[in-house]
Amino acid sequence: MSRAASTAFKVLISHPNVPTPALELLRSRGAETIVCQSVPPSREEILKKVPGVDAIYWAHYQPLNAGILDAAGPQLRCVSTMSSGIDYVDVPEFKLRQIPLGHTPGVVKNSVADLAIGLMIAAGRHFHAGRTEIERSQWKTEQINWMMGQEIRDSVIGFFGFGGISQAIAKRLQSWDVAKILYHTRTRKENDGDFKAEHVSFETLLKESDFLVVAAPLTNETRDKFNAQAFGQMKKSSVFVNVARGGLVNQPDLHEALTSGRIFAAGLDVTTPEPLPADNPLLKLPNCVILPHMGTQTMKTTIEMSLLAANNILNAMEGKPMIRPAY
Ligand SMILES: O=C(O)[C@H](O)CO
């Protein structure tokens, strides 16, 4: 039975830093918000505060599973994450219980696309090594062939995954004089013509890409997809960029590919684990640019994500479909 969202209802907010506009929106529509105070979120605090709530606003990559749903209780009506990726959510458990689950794709695409292009350039043009050489007093501009990098112009740009983020990158690159845009997904995207992009096999993507950008969800099928066998088929001059999830990449194999010269460079916004320990061997490599998973870390995008998650919940509380249902 549908219920107006103006009727009072309780929402657990799993993180104290959820932007105020989202909290105000929920409160303006009758929500009593129960805000967890621990950073990072403490499972103990969540489990203590979640019993009896009508909705859960999940704002961190903590496992979201049967334990939380059981603790919430049978009155729970819906859950929304404040993230696009939901690899930390036990989606089958939601399906089994028929609990609506929302997430926040779409609004993340622009900030992640900007960052991906930043990584393509930073890795392809030795930003990390260049800075390190200055610190080591090894600035060798007297050598004409010093710090030679890879240009985006005339390059084949390959995407693993061709959803909103890849398409936002492809859209930006339309004016960069690239040679070709290729992508690999299970099935061809009907709108690929809008980006002059060509659907290819995984092997072709590996073999032909000068820049290979990973922007696909982490699933059982994509886990460890980029391993020694995959890197072995890539061009020695290729630049590998991952803005999706660290789990798509076999990191020891990537390390080997970067140290052996099997590929030219990598730019990573995501790693396994996160946070990446300070002594991780990838951090020692001059040809690897690593960021601390900050693709969506702009105020604009964070607020958009927070409002979308709130609206997912409000819709479900009114008995309407969520704006971005996760299943
Ligand atoms: O999944 C997402 O929304 C991005 O990775 C940012 O966390």
The ligand as an ORCA input file, in Angstrom:
! r2SCAN-3c Opt
* xyz 0 1
  O      30.566      4.315     -6.786
  C      30.716      5.518     -6.761
  O      29.778      6.314     -6.605
  C      32.075      6.101     -6.944
  O      33.056      5.140     -6.993
  C      32.393      7.031     -5.847
  O      32.413      6.395     -4.675
*
